[in-house]
Amino acid sequence: MKKITIVLQNLLIISLLCICFILISRFIVNINKEKLDPSYMWNVNFNNVKVTDGSKNADLIVNQNELGLNIVFEEENEFYEFTIDIENLGALNAKITNIELKTESNIDVLKYYLKYDNDEEIKLDDIINSKSKKTIKMRIEYPKQEEKIYEKITLNLKLSISFEAV
């Protein structure tokens, strides 16, 4: 009788261990299949574009942390200026890792200025704290020329700023 009790106890223990192993395995599989939504942790975007009065008309397209601009300058002293907010709505601070300005123009005389709205230079490794924003200002000018240019100047511009968590 004692042997049967020991065998039954061992079978019960082995059965419980098997059931625990199966439940733990299924739990791990479900964890691996679950998608994590990190948007509350990382959310850095361009937002709130304001074009300065007196600017030329242009097509401005904003997409997350990238913007595109298409404009035609017809006369000297024309300009296009705007401000845009870099908003960090996430839980992590963001560090600027790359600033890329690509321009394509039929005549290369335009001047480009990219700064914060308080006229400080934008630099790599600048930090945008969590739940805050920094406003940047971009100005494109068609300066007065020594020799008159009689054709329109077309500009396609792409500005991209990359970030990493700090």
DSSP file with accessible surface (Angstrom, degrees, kcal/mol):
  #  RESIDUE AA STRUCTURE BP1 BP2  ACC     N-H-->O    O-->H-N    N-H-->O    O-->H-N    TCO  KAPPA ALPHA  PHI   PSI    X-CA   Y-CA   Z-CA
    1    1 A M     >        0   0  179      0, 0.0     4,-1.9     0, 0.0     5,-0.1   0.000 360.0 360.0 360.0 -38.1    0.0    0.0    0.0
    2    2 A K  H  >  +     0   0  167      1,-0.2     4,-2.1     2,-0.2     5,-0.2   0.871 360.0  51.7 -65.0 -38.2    2.8    2.3    0.8
    3    3 A K  H  > S+     0   0  172      2,-0.2     4,-2.5     1,-0.2    -1,-0.2   0.893 108.4  51.2 -67.0 -38.9    4.4    1.8   -2.6
    4    4 A I  H  > S+     0   0  103      1,-0.2     4,-2.7     2,-0.2     5,-0.2   0.910 109.5  50.4 -66.6 -38.9    1.1    2.5   -4.4
    5    5 A T  H  X S+     0   0   64     -4,-1.9     4,-2.5     2,-0.2    -1,-0.2   0.917 111.4  47.7 -64.2 -43.7    0.8    5.8   -2.5
    6    6 A I  H  X S+     0   0   83     -4,-2.1     4,-2.6     2,-0.2    -2,-0.2   0.923 112.7  48.9 -64.7 -42.1    4.4    6.8   -3.3
    7    7 A V  H  X S+     0   0   82     -4,-2.5     4,-2.6     1,-0.2    -2,-0.2   0.923 112.7  47.8 -64.4 -43.2    3.8    6.0   -7.0
    8    8 A L  H  X S+     0   0  107     -4,-2.7     4,-2.5     2,-0.2    -2,-0.2   0.904 111.7  50.3 -64.6 -39.9    0.5    7.9   -7.1
    9    9 A Q  H  X S+     0   0  110     -4,-2.5     4,-2.5    -5,-0.2    -2,-0.2   0.922 111.7  48.0 -63.1 -44.3    2.2   10.9   -5.4
   10   10 A N  H  X S+     0   0   84     -4,-2.6     4,-2.8     2,-0.2    -2,-0.2   0.903 111.8  49.7 -63.6 -41.6    5.0   10.8   -7.9
   11   11 A L  H  X S+     0   0   97     -4,-2.6     4,-2.6     2,-0.2    -1,-0.2   0.904 111.4  49.6 -62.7 -40.2    2.5   10.6  -10.8
   12   12 A L  H  X S+     0   0  108     -4,-2.5     4,-2.6     2,-0.2    -2,-0.2   0.928 112.2  47.1 -64.4 -44.1    0.6   13.5   -9.4
   13   13 A I  H  X S+     0   0   91     -4,-2.5     4,-2.5     2,-0.2    -2,-0.2   0.932 113.5  47.9 -63.6 -45.3    3.8   15.6   -9.0
   14   14 A I  H  X S+     0   0   95     -4,-2.8     4,-2.4     2,-0.2    -2,-0.2   0.922 112.0  50.4 -63.0 -41.3    4.9   14.8  -12.5
   15   15 A S  H  X S+     0   0   62     -4,-2.6     4,-2.4     1,-0.2    -2,-0.2   0.930 111.5  47.8 -62.5 -44.5    1.4   15.6  -13.9
   16   16 A L  H  X S+     0   0   97     -4,-2.6     4,-2.6     1,-0.2    -1,-0.2   0.904 111.3  50.6 -64.3 -39.9    1.4   19.0  -12.1
   17   17 A L  H  X S+     0   0  112     -4,-2.5     4,-2.6     2,-0.2    -1,-0.2   0.905 110.6  49.6 -64.3 -40.7    4.9   19.8  -13.4
   18   18 A C  H  X S+     0   0   68     -4,-2.4     4,-2.5     2,-0.2    -2,-0.2   0.923 111.2  48.6 -63.3 -44.2    3.8   18.9  -16.9
   19   19 A I  H  X S+     0   0   93     -4,-2.4     4,-2.6     2,-0.2    -2,-0.2   0.931 112.3  48.9 -63.0 -42.6    0.8   21.2  -16.6
   20   20 A C  H  X S+     0   0   66     -4,-2.6     4,-2.7     1,-0.2     5,-0.2   0.922 110.5  51.0 -62.0 -43.5    2.9   24.0  -15.3
   21   21 A F  H  X S+     0   0  141     -4,-2.6     4,-2.5     2,-0.2    -2,-0.2   0.931 111.2  48.1 -61.2 -43.3    5.4   23.5  -18.1
   22   22 A I  H  X S+     0   0   97     -4,-2.5     4,-2.4     2,-0.2    -2,-0.2   0.933 112.8  47.9 -64.4 -44.8    2.6   23.7  -20.7
   23   23 A L  H  X S+     0   0  107     -4,-2.6     4,-2.2     1,-0.2    -2,-0.2   0.918 112.7  47.9 -64.4 -42.4    1.1   26.8  -19.1
   24   24 A I  H  X S+     0   0   99     -4,-2.7     4,-2.5    -5,-0.2    -1,-0.2   0.920 111.2  51.8 -64.8 -41.6    4.5   28.6  -18.9
   25   25 A S  H  X S+     0   0   40     -4,-2.5     4,-2.4    -5,-0.2    -2,-0.2   0.929 110.8  47.1 -60.2 -46.0    5.2   27.7  -22.5
   26   26 A R  H  X S+     0   0  162     -4,-2.4     4,-2.4     2,-0.2    -1,-0.2   0.893 110.7  52.9 -64.8 -38.1    1.9   29.1  -23.8
   27   27 A F  H  X S+     0   0  132     -4,-2.2     4,-2.1    -5,-0.2    -2,-0.2   0.937 110.3  47.3 -62.6 -44.2    2.4   32.2  -21.7
   28   28 A I  H  X S+     0   0   84     -4,-2.5     4,-2.3     1,-0.2    -2,-0.2   0.918 111.0  51.2 -64.7 -42.2    5.9   32.8  -23.3
   29   29 A V  H  X S+     0   0   69     -4,-2.4     4,-1.5     1,-0.2    -1,-0.2   0.928 110.4  49.5 -61.2 -42.9    4.5   32.2  -26.8
   30   30 A N  H  X S+     0   0   91     -4,-2.4     4,-1.1     1,-0.2    -1,-0.2   0.881 109.1  52.0 -65.3 -37.2    1.7   34.7  -26.2
   31   31 A I  H >< S+     0   0   82     -4,-2.1     3,-0.5     1,-0.2    -1,-0.2   0.929 108.4  51.2 -63.8 -43.3    4.2   37.3  -24.9
   32   32 A N  H 3< S+     0   0  128     -4,-2.3    -1,-0.2     1,-0.2    -2,-0.2   0.816 111.2  48.2 -65.0 -29.7    6.4   36.9  -28.0
   33   33 A K  H 3< S+     0   0  152     -4,-1.5    -1,-0.2    -5,-0.2    -2,-0.2   0.691  89.6 102.0 -83.3 -18.4    3.3   37.4  -30.3
   34   34 A E    <<  -     0   0  148     -4,-1.1     2,-0.4    -3,-0.5    -3,-0.0  -0.437  69.1-134.6 -73.1 136.1    2.1   40.5  -28.5
   35   35 A K        -     0   0  186     -2,-0.2     2,-0.4     2,-0.0    -1,-0.1  -0.766  12.7-142.1 -91.4 133.4    2.9   43.8  -30.2
   36   36 A L        -     0   0  134     -2,-0.4    -1,-0.0     2,-0.0     0, 0.0  -0.787   5.7-143.7 -95.3 132.8    4.3   46.6  -28.0
   37   37 A D    >   +     0   0  105     -2,-0.4     3,-0.6     1,-0.1     4,-0.1  -0.817  22.5 174.6 -96.7  99.6    3.1   50.1  -28.7
   38   38 A P  G >>  +     0   0   70      0, 0.0     4,-2.0     0, 0.0     3,-1.6   0.383  49.1 104.8 -87.4   7.4    6.1   52.4  -28.1
   39   39 A S  G 34 S+     0   0   58      1,-0.3    -2,-0.0     2,-0.2     0, 0.0   0.810  75.5  57.7 -61.7 -28.7    4.4   55.6  -29.3
   40   40 A Y  G <4 S+     0   0  144     -3,-0.6    51,-0.6     1,-0.2    -1,-0.3   0.764 111.9  43.0 -71.4 -20.4    4.0   56.8  -25.7
   41   41 A M  T <4 S+     0   0   65     -3,-1.6    51,-1.5     1,-0.3     2,-0.5   0.831 123.0  31.0 -90.3 -36.1    7.8   56.6  -25.3
   42   42 A W     <  +     0   0   89     -4,-2.0    -1,-0.3    48,-0.2     2,-0.2  -0.947  62.4 139.8-133.0 112.3    8.9   58.0  -28.7
   43   43 A N        +     0   0   53     -2,-0.5    46,-2.7    49,-0.2    47,-0.6  -0.611  13.5 156.7-153.8  84.3    7.0   60.7  -30.5
   44   44 A V  E     +A   88   0A  10     44,-0.2     2,-0.3    -2,-0.2    44,-0.2  -0.965  18.6 150.5-116.9 119.9    9.1   63.4  -32.1
   45   45 A N  E     -A   87   0A  42     42,-2.2    42,-2.9    -2,-0.5     2,-0.3  -0.966  47.9-105.6-144.7 159.8    7.6   65.3  -35.0
   46   46 A F  E     +A   86   0A  10     18,-4.2     2,-0.3    -2,-0.3    18,-0.2  -0.667  51.0 159.2 -79.7 143.9    7.4   68.6  -36.9
   47   47 A N  E     +A   85   0A  81     38,-2.2    38,-2.8    -2,-0.3    16,-0.0  -0.987  35.6  37.1-159.4 159.5    4.2   70.5  -36.2
   48   48 A N  E     -     0   0A  66     -2,-0.3     2,-0.3    36,-0.2    -1,-0.2   0.964  62.1-161.0  63.6  64.6    2.6   74.0  -36.3
   49   49 A V  E     -     0   0A  52     35,-0.2     2,-0.4    -3,-0.1    35,-0.2  -0.580   8.4-173.8 -78.0 132.9    4.0   75.6  -39.5
   50   50 A K  E     -A   83   0A 122     33,-2.6    33,-2.5    -2,-0.3     2,-0.4  -0.977  12.3-149.8-130.3 118.9    3.8   79.4  -39.6
   51   51 A V  E     -A   82   0A  67     -2,-0.4    31,-0.3    31,-0.2     2,-0.1  -0.721  24.0-117.7 -88.4 134.3    4.8   81.3  -42.8
   52   52 A T    >   -     0   0   47     29,-2.8     3,-1.7    -2,-0.4    29,-0.3  -0.448  34.4 -99.8 -71.5 139.9    6.1   84.8  -42.3
   53   53 A D  T 3  S+     0   0  153      1,-0.2    -1,-0.1    -2,-0.1     3,-0.1  -0.298 108.8  31.9 -57.3 141.2    4.2   87.7  -43.8
   54   54 A G  T 3  S+     0   0   67      1,-0.3    25,-0.4    -3,-0.1    -1,-0.2   0.338  87.5 136.1  91.4  -6.2    5.7   88.9  -47.1
   55   55 A S    <   -     0   0   19     -3,-1.7    -1,-0.3    26,-0.1    25,-0.3  -0.392  60.8-104.1 -72.9 151.8    7.0   85.4  -48.0
   56   56 A K        -     0   0   44     23,-2.5     2,-0.2     1,-0.1    25,-0.1  -0.304  43.9 -95.8 -63.3 156.8    6.5   84.1  -51.6
   57   57 A N        +     0   0  155     15,-0.1    15,-0.5    23,-0.1     2,-0.3  -0.574  57.1 164.0 -74.2 142.3    3.8   81.5  -52.1
   58   58 A A  E     -E   71   0B  28     -2,-0.2     2,-0.7    13,-0.1    13,-0.2  -0.974  43.6-108.4-153.9 161.5    5.2   77.9  -52.0
   59   59 A D  E     -E   70   0B 111     11,-2.5    11,-2.3    -2,-0.3     2,-0.5  -0.897  38.4-175.4 -95.6 116.4    4.1   74.3  -51.7
   60   60 A L  E     -E   69   0B  46     -2,-0.7     2,-0.5     9,-0.2     9,-0.2  -0.966   5.5-172.0-118.5 123.7    5.2   73.1  -48.2
   61   61 A I  E     -E   68   0B 107      7,-3.0     7,-2.9    -2,-0.5     2,-0.4  -0.972   3.2-166.5-119.0 125.6    4.7   69.4  -47.3
   62   62 A V  E     +E   67   0B  54     -2,-0.5     2,-0.3     5,-0.2     5,-0.2  -0.937  11.1 171.5-115.7 131.7    5.4   68.3  -43.7
   63   63 A N  E >   -E   66   0B 103      3,-3.2     3,-1.5    -2,-0.4     2,-0.5  -0.880  60.5 -66.1-142.6 104.8    5.7   64.6  -42.7
   64   64 A Q  T 3  S-     0   0  125     -2,-0.3   -18,-4.2     1,-0.3    -1,-0.0  -0.314 121.2 -10.0  53.6-103.5    6.9   63.7  -39.2
   65   65 A N  T 3  S+     0   0   41     -2,-0.5    96,-2.0   -20,-0.2     2,-0.3  -0.062 125.8  75.9-116.2  36.9   10.5   64.9  -39.1
   66   66 A E  E <   -EF  63 160B  89     -3,-1.5    -3,-3.2    94,-0.2     2,-0.3  -0.996  54.8-172.8-143.6 142.6   10.9   65.7  -42.7
   67   67 A L  E     -EF  62 159B   4     92,-2.6    92,-2.5    -2,-0.3     2,-0.4  -0.990   7.8-156.9-138.1 151.4    9.6   68.6  -44.9
   68   68 A G  E     -EF  61 158B  12     -7,-2.9    -7,-3.0    -2,-0.3     2,-0.4  -0.955   8.3-168.8-125.2 145.4    9.6   69.4  -48.6
   69   69 A L  E     -EF  60 157B   1     88,-2.6    88,-2.8    -2,-0.4     2,-0.4  -0.998   7.8-173.8-138.4 131.2    9.3   72.8  -50.2
   70   70 A N  E     +EF  59 156B  64    -11,-2.3   -11,-2.5    -2,-0.4     2,-0.3  -0.996  22.7 156.5-124.0 126.8    8.8   73.8  -53.9
   71   71 A I  E     -EF  58 155B   8     84,-2.2    84,-2.8    -2,-0.4     2,-0.5  -0.986  32.4-145.0-150.0 153.7    9.0   77.4  -54.8
   72   72 A V  E     - F   0 154B  56    -15,-0.5     2,-0.5    -2,-0.3    82,-0.2  -0.989  12.7-159.1-124.0 122.1    9.6   79.8  -57.7
   73   73 A F  E     + F   0 153B   0     80,-3.3    80,-3.1    -2,-0.5     3,-0.1  -0.867  13.6 174.5 -98.8 133.9   11.5   83.1  -57.2
   74   74 A E        +     0   0   91     -2,-0.5     2,-0.3     1,-0.2    -1,-0.1   0.688  60.6  27.7-110.5 -27.1   10.9   85.6  -59.9
   75   75 A E  S >  S-     0   0  118     78,-0.1     3,-1.1     1,-0.0    -1,-0.2  -0.952  84.9 -90.9-138.1 158.0   12.8   88.8  -58.7
   76   76 A E  T 3  S+     0   0   28     -2,-0.3    68,-0.1     1,-0.2     3,-0.1  -0.211 105.9  31.2 -62.1 156.3   15.6   89.7  -56.5
   77   77 A N  T 3  S+     0   0  113     65,-3.2    -1,-0.2     1,-0.3     2,-0.2   0.480  85.0 133.2  69.9   7.7   15.0   90.4  -52.7
   78   78 A E    <   +     0   0   37     -3,-1.1    64,-2.6    64,-0.4     2,-0.3  -0.541  32.4 179.6 -79.8 155.4   12.1   87.9  -52.6
   79   79 A F  E     - B   0 141A  39    -25,-0.4   -23,-2.5    62,-0.2     2,-0.4  -0.962  28.0-147.8-149.5 164.6   12.2   85.4  -49.7
   80   80 A Y  E     + B   0 140A   9     60,-2.3    60,-2.7    -2,-0.3     2,-0.4  -0.977  26.0 171.6-136.1 123.7   10.4   82.6  -48.1
   81   81 A E  E     + B   0 139A  29     -2,-0.4   -29,-2.8   -29,-0.3     2,-0.3  -0.995   2.0 160.7-136.5 139.2   10.5   82.2  -44.3
   82   82 A F  E     -AB  51 138A   1     56,-2.2    56,-2.6    -2,-0.4     2,-0.3  -0.980  26.0-139.2-149.7 160.7    8.7   80.0  -41.9
   83   83 A T  E     -AB  50 137A  30    -33,-2.5   -33,-2.6    -2,-0.3     2,-0.3  -0.921  19.4-177.2-118.1 151.4    8.8   78.6  -38.4
   84   84 A I  E     - B   0 136A   0     52,-2.2    52,-3.0    -2,-0.3     2,-0.4  -0.991  21.8-125.2-147.7 142.0    8.0   75.1  -37.4
   85   85 A D  E     -AB  47 135A   5    -38,-2.8   -38,-2.2    -2,-0.3     2,-0.8  -0.728   6.1-149.5 -89.4 136.9    8.0   73.3  -34.0
   86   86 A I  E     -AB  46 134A   0     48,-3.4    48,-1.9    -2,-0.4     2,-0.5  -0.937  27.6-164.0 -97.9 107.7    9.9   70.2  -33.3
   87   87 A E  E     -AB  45 133A  40    -42,-2.9   -42,-2.2    -2,-0.8     2,-0.7  -0.847  17.9-164.7-101.3 130.2    7.6   68.6  -30.7
   88   88 A N  E     +AB  44 132A   0     44,-3.0    43,-1.1    -2,-0.5    44,-1.1  -0.885  20.4 162.0-110.6  95.7    8.7   65.8  -28.4
   89   89 A L        +     0   0   82    -46,-2.7   -45,-0.1    -2,-0.7    -1,-0.1   0.393  46.3  96.8 -93.2   1.4    5.5   64.4  -27.0
   90   90 A G  S    S-     0   0    0    -47,-0.6    41,-0.7     2,-0.2   -49,-0.3  -0.150  85.2-111.0 -84.6-177.6    7.2   61.1  -25.9
   91   91 A A  S    S+     0   0   54    -51,-0.6     2,-0.3   -50,-0.2    39,-0.2   0.512  94.2  72.9 -91.3  -6.7    8.5   60.0  -22.6
   92   92 A L  S    S-     0   0   60    -51,-1.5    -2,-0.2    37,-0.1   -49,-0.2  -0.854  83.9-115.1-112.0 145.5   12.2   60.1  -23.7
   93   93 A N        -     0   0   57     73,-0.7    73,-2.2    -2,-0.3     2,-0.4  -0.451  32.2-138.9 -69.6 150.7   14.5   63.0  -24.4
   94   94 A A  E     -HG 128 165B   0     34,-2.6    34,-3.2    71,-0.2     2,-0.4  -0.942  10.6-158.7-119.3 136.9   15.6   63.3  -28.1
   95   95 A K  E     -HG 127 164B  52     69,-2.9    69,-1.7    -2,-0.4     2,-0.4  -0.931  25.5-118.5-112.8 134.0   19.0   64.2  -29.3
   96   96 A I  E     + G   0 163B   0     30,-2.6    29,-3.4    -2,-0.4    67,-0.3  -0.598  37.1 169.4 -71.7 122.6   19.6   65.6  -32.9
   97   97 A T  E     +     0   0B  50     65,-2.8     2,-0.3    -2,-0.4    66,-0.2   0.620  62.0  14.8-108.9 -20.2   21.8   63.1  -34.7
   98   98 A N  E     - G   0 162B  69     64,-1.3    64,-2.7    25,-0.1     2,-0.5  -0.961  50.0-166.7-158.7 137.2   21.6   64.4  -38.3
   99   99 A I  E     - G   0 161B  48     -2,-0.3     2,-0.5    62,-0.2    62,-0.2  -0.987  17.4-175.3-124.6 117.5   20.5   67.5  -40.1
  100  100 A E  E     - G   0 160B  76     60,-3.2    60,-2.5    -2,-0.5     2,-0.5  -0.962   8.4-178.9-122.1 120.7   20.1   67.0  -43.9
  101  101 A L  E     - G   0 159B  66     -2,-0.5     2,-0.5    58,-0.2    58,-0.2  -0.964   6.2-175.5-119.1 111.2   19.3   69.8  -46.2
  102  102 A K  E     - G   0 158B 120     56,-2.9    56,-2.6    -2,-0.5     2,-0.4  -0.935   4.8-176.9-108.8 128.7   19.0   68.9  -49.9
  103  103 A T  E     - G   0 157B  62     -2,-0.5     2,-0.4    54,-0.2    54,-0.2  -0.965  13.4-172.9-127.2 144.8   18.4   71.6  -52.5
  104  104 A E  E     + G   0 156B 136     52,-2.2    52,-2.5    -2,-0.4     2,-0.3  -0.974  20.2 159.8-136.0 117.7   17.9   71.4  -56.2
  105  105 A S  E     - G   0 155B  38     -2,-0.4    50,-0.2    50,-0.2     3,-0.1  -0.986  45.0-134.3-140.9 149.1   17.8   74.7  -58.1
  106  106 A N  S    S+     0   0   75     48,-1.1     2,-0.4    -2,-0.3    49,-0.1   0.756 101.8  30.3 -75.7 -23.0   18.2   75.8  -61.7
  107  107 A I  S    S-     0   0   34     47,-0.3     2,-1.4    -3,-0.0     3,-0.5  -0.993  78.6-140.1-135.5 131.7   20.5   78.7  -60.6
  108  108 A D        +     0   0  141     -2,-0.4    45,-0.0     1,-0.2    -2,-0.0  -0.545  69.4 101.0 -97.2  73.8   22.6   78.5  -57.5
  109  109 A V        +     0   0   30     -2,-1.4    -1,-0.2     2,-0.0     2,-0.0   0.446  47.7 114.8-127.1  -6.0   22.3   82.0  -56.0
  110  110 A L        -     0   0   10     -3,-0.5     2,-0.4    32,-0.1    32,-0.2  -0.329  55.3-139.8 -72.2 149.2   19.8   81.5  -53.2
  111  111 A K  E     -C  141   0A 105     30,-2.4    30,-2.5    -2,-0.0     2,-0.4  -0.902  13.6-157.9-109.8 138.8   20.8   81.9  -49.5
  112  112 A Y  E     -C  140   0A  58     -2,-0.4     2,-0.4    28,-0.2    28,-0.2  -0.952   8.9-175.4-122.1 134.6   19.6   79.5  -46.8
  113  113 A Y  E     +C  139   0A 104     26,-2.5    26,-2.4    -2,-0.4     2,-0.4  -0.996   3.2 178.0-130.0 128.9   19.3   80.1  -43.1
  114  114 A L  E     +C  138   0A  32     -2,-0.4     8,-0.6    24,-0.2     2,-0.3  -0.962  24.2 132.9-133.7 112.7   18.3   77.5  -40.5
  115  115 A K  E     -CD 137 121A  63     22,-2.4    22,-4.0    -2,-0.4     6,-0.2  -0.911  58.6 -84.3-145.5 171.0   18.3   78.4  -36.8
  116  116 A Y  E >   -C  136   0A   8      4,-2.8     3,-2.2    -2,-0.3    20,-0.3  -0.435  52.8-102.5 -71.5 162.7   16.2   78.3  -33.7
  117  117 A D  T 3  S+     0   0   85     18,-2.4    19,-0.1     1,-0.3    -1,-0.1   0.697 124.1  59.2 -66.5 -14.9   13.6   81.1  -33.5
  118  118 A N  T 3  S-     0   0   92     17,-0.3    -1,-0.3     2,-0.1     3,-0.1   0.211 122.3-107.0 -94.8  15.8   15.9   82.8  -30.9
  119  119 A D  S <  S+     0   0   97     -3,-2.2     2,-0.2     1,-0.3    -2,-0.1   0.546  73.8 141.2  71.0  11.7   18.7   82.9  -33.6
  120  120 A E        -     0   0  102      1,-0.1    -4,-2.8    -5,-0.0    -1,-0.3  -0.593  58.9-104.6 -76.1 147.3   20.8   80.2  -31.9
  121  121 A E  B     -D  115   0A 106     -2,-0.2     2,-0.5    -6,-0.2    -6,-0.2  -0.442  27.2-124.3 -69.1 142.7   22.5   77.8  -34.3
  122  122 A I        -     0   0   18     -8,-0.6     2,-0.3    -2,-0.1    -1,-0.1  -0.788  39.4-177.0 -86.6 127.0   21.0   74.3  -34.6
  123  123 A K    >   -     0   0  111     -2,-0.5     3,-1.5   -25,-0.0   -27,-0.2  -0.886  32.5 -96.1-126.3 156.0   23.7   71.8  -33.8
  124  124 A L  T 3  S+     0   0   91     -2,-0.3   -27,-0.2     1,-0.2     3,-0.1  -0.378 110.9  31.6 -61.3 149.8   24.1   68.1  -33.7
  125  125 A D  T 3  S+     0   0  102    -29,-3.4    -1,-0.2     1,-0.3     2,-0.1   0.470  81.2 147.0  74.4   4.3   23.6   66.7  -30.2
  126  126 A D    <   -     0   0   23     -3,-1.5   -30,-2.6   -30,-0.2     2,-0.4  -0.477  43.4-132.7 -63.3 144.8   21.1   69.4  -29.3
  127  127 A I  E     -H   95   0B  55    -32,-0.2     2,-0.6    -2,-0.1   -32,-0.2  -0.855  17.4-163.5-108.1 134.6   18.5   67.9  -26.9
  128  128 A I  E     -H   94   0B   0    -34,-3.2   -34,-2.6    -2,-0.4     3,-0.1  -0.971  29.3-134.3-112.4 110.0   14.8   68.3  -27.1
  129  129 A N    >   -     0   0   90     -2,-0.6     3,-1.0   -36,-0.2   -41,-0.3  -0.234  28.8 -85.4 -65.9 155.7   13.4   67.3  -23.7
  130  130 A S  T 3  S+     0   0   33      1,-0.2   -41,-0.2   -39,-0.2   -39,-0.1  -0.258 112.6  13.6 -57.7 141.1   10.5   65.1  -23.2
  131  131 A K  T 3  S+     0   0  140    -43,-1.1     2,-0.3   -41,-0.7    -1,-0.2   0.842 112.9  95.1  59.7  36.8    7.1   66.8  -23.3
  132  132 A S  E <   -B   88   0A  43    -44,-1.1   -44,-3.0    -3,-1.0     2,-0.3  -0.858  57.5-143.2-142.2-179.8    8.6   70.0  -24.8
  133  133 A K  E     -B   87   0A 110     -2,-0.3     2,-0.4   -46,-0.2   -46,-0.2  -0.976   2.8-154.1-145.9 157.0    9.2   71.7  -28.1
  134  134 A K  E     -B   86   0A  69    -48,-1.9   -48,-3.4    -2,-0.3     2,-0.5  -0.996  19.3-138.2-129.8 139.0   11.8   73.8  -29.9
  135  135 A T  E     -B   85   0A  23     -2,-0.4   -18,-2.4   -50,-0.2     2,-0.3  -0.836  16.7-163.5-100.8 129.9   10.9   76.2  -32.7
  136  136 A I  E     -BC  84 116A   1    -52,-3.0   -52,-2.2    -2,-0.5     2,-0.4  -0.818   5.2-149.8-110.3 153.1   13.1   76.4  -35.7
  137  137 A K  E     -BC  83 115A  54    -22,-4.0   -22,-2.4    -2,-0.3     2,-0.4  -0.987   9.2-169.7-123.9 131.7   13.1   79.1  -38.3
  138  138 A M  E     -BC  82 114A   2    -56,-2.6   -56,-2.2    -2,-0.4     2,-0.4  -0.980   3.9-176.0-121.8 136.0   14.1   78.7  -42.0
  139  139 A R  E     -BC  81 113A  62    -26,-2.4   -26,-2.5    -2,-0.4     2,-0.4  -0.999   7.7-169.9-132.9 133.9   14.7   81.5  -44.4
  140  140 A I  E     -BC  80 112A   0    -60,-2.7   -60,-2.3    -2,-0.4     2,-0.4  -0.993  15.4-170.4-122.0 126.3   15.4   81.3  -48.1
  141  141 A E  E     -BC  79 111A  50    -30,-2.5   -30,-2.4    -2,-0.4   -62,-0.2  -0.913  27.2-149.3-122.4 146.3   16.5   84.5  -49.9
  142  142 A Y        -     0   0    1    -64,-2.6   -65,-3.2    -2,-0.4   -64,-0.4  -0.886  37.2-153.4-104.5  94.8   17.0   85.6  -53.5
  143  143 A P        -     0   0   27      0, 0.0     2,-0.1     0, 0.0   -65,-0.1  -0.237  24.7 -86.3 -73.9 161.6   19.7   88.2  -52.9
  144  144 A K        -     0   0  147    -68,-0.1     2,-0.3   -67,-0.1     3,-0.1  -0.422  49.0-146.0 -64.1 136.0   20.4   91.2  -55.1
  145  145 A Q        -     0   0   52     -2,-0.1     3,-0.1     1,-0.1    -1,-0.1  -0.771  18.4-135.5-108.8 151.2   22.8   90.2  -57.9
  146  146 A E  S    S+     0   0  199     -2,-0.3     2,-0.5     1,-0.2    -1,-0.1   0.898 101.5  40.5 -67.7 -40.6   25.5   92.3  -59.6
  147  147 A E  S    S-     0   0  163     -3,-0.1    -1,-0.2     0, 0.0     2,-0.1  -0.939  99.7-111.8-110.9 132.9   24.3   91.0  -62.9
  148  148 A K        -     0   0  105     -2,-0.5     2,-0.6    -3,-0.1    -2,-0.1  -0.346  21.7-148.5 -64.6 133.9   20.6   90.7  -63.5
  149  149 A I        -     0   0   32      1,-0.1   -73,-0.1    -2,-0.1    -1,-0.1  -0.928   9.0-167.9-102.4 121.3   19.2   87.2  -63.9
  150  150 A Y        +     0   0  204     -2,-0.6     2,-0.3     2,-0.1    -1,-0.1   0.383  58.2  77.1 -96.9   6.0   16.3   87.2  -66.2
  151  151 A E  S    S-     0   0  116      1,-0.0     2,-0.1     0, 0.0    -2,-0.1  -0.819  85.2-100.3-115.6 157.5   14.9   83.8  -65.6
  152  152 A K        -     0   0  120     -2,-0.3     2,-0.6     1,-0.1   -78,-0.2  -0.412  31.1-133.5 -69.6 148.4   12.8   82.4  -62.8
  153  153 A I  E     -F   73   0B   0    -80,-3.1   -80,-3.3    -2,-0.1     2,-0.4  -0.919  18.7-161.9-106.9 118.9   14.6   80.4  -60.1
  154  154 A T  E     -F   72   0B  60     -2,-0.6   -48,-1.1   -82,-0.2     2,-0.4  -0.827   6.8-167.5 -99.8 141.8   12.9   77.1  -59.1
  155  155 A L  E     -FG  71 105B   0    -84,-2.8   -84,-2.2    -2,-0.4     2,-0.5  -0.995  15.6-173.4-133.5 130.1   13.8   75.4  -55.9
  156  156 A N  E     -FG  70 104B  68    -52,-2.5   -52,-2.2    -2,-0.4     2,-0.4  -0.996  21.6-179.0-116.2 122.5   13.0   72.0  -54.6
  157  157 A L  E     -FG  69 103B   3    -88,-2.8   -88,-2.6    -2,-0.5     2,-0.4  -0.957  16.2-170.7-128.1 140.1   14.2   71.6  -51.0
  158  158 A K  E     -FG  68 102B 121    -56,-2.6   -56,-2.9    -2,-0.4     2,-0.5  -0.996   4.6-171.0-130.0 127.4   14.1   68.7  -48.5
  159  159 A L  E     +FG  67 101B   0    -92,-2.5   -92,-2.6    -2,-0.4     2,-0.4  -0.976   8.2 175.9-118.1 127.5   14.9   69.2  -44.8
  160  160 A S  E     -FG  66 100B  19    -60,-2.5   -60,-3.2    -2,-0.5     2,-0.5  -0.999  10.3-169.8-133.6 132.7   15.2   66.1  -42.6
  161  161 A I  E     - G   0  99B   0    -96,-2.0     2,-0.3    -2,-0.4   -62,-0.2  -0.989  10.8-156.7-123.7 125.5   16.3   66.0  -39.0
  162  162 A S  E     - G   0  98B  40    -64,-2.7   -65,-2.8    -2,-0.5   -64,-1.3  -0.776  10.5-170.1-103.6 149.7   17.0   62.7  -37.3
  163  163 A F  E     - G   0  96B  26     -2,-0.3     2,-0.3   -67,-0.3   -67,-0.2  -0.882  10.4-162.3-132.4 160.2   16.8   62.0  -33.6
  164  164 A E  E     - G   0  95B  93    -69,-1.7   -69,-2.9    -2,-0.3     2,-0.1  -0.974  34.2 -96.9-139.8 156.1   17.8   59.3  -31.1
  165  165 A A  E       G   0  94B  52     -2,-0.3   -71,-0.2   -71,-0.2  -123,-0.0  -0.414 360.0 360.0 -72.1 143.9   16.6   58.7  -27.6
  166  166 A V              0   0   97    -73,-2.2   -73,-0.7    -2,-0.1    -1,-0.0  -0.956 360.0 360.0-120.0 360.0   18.8   59.9  -24.7
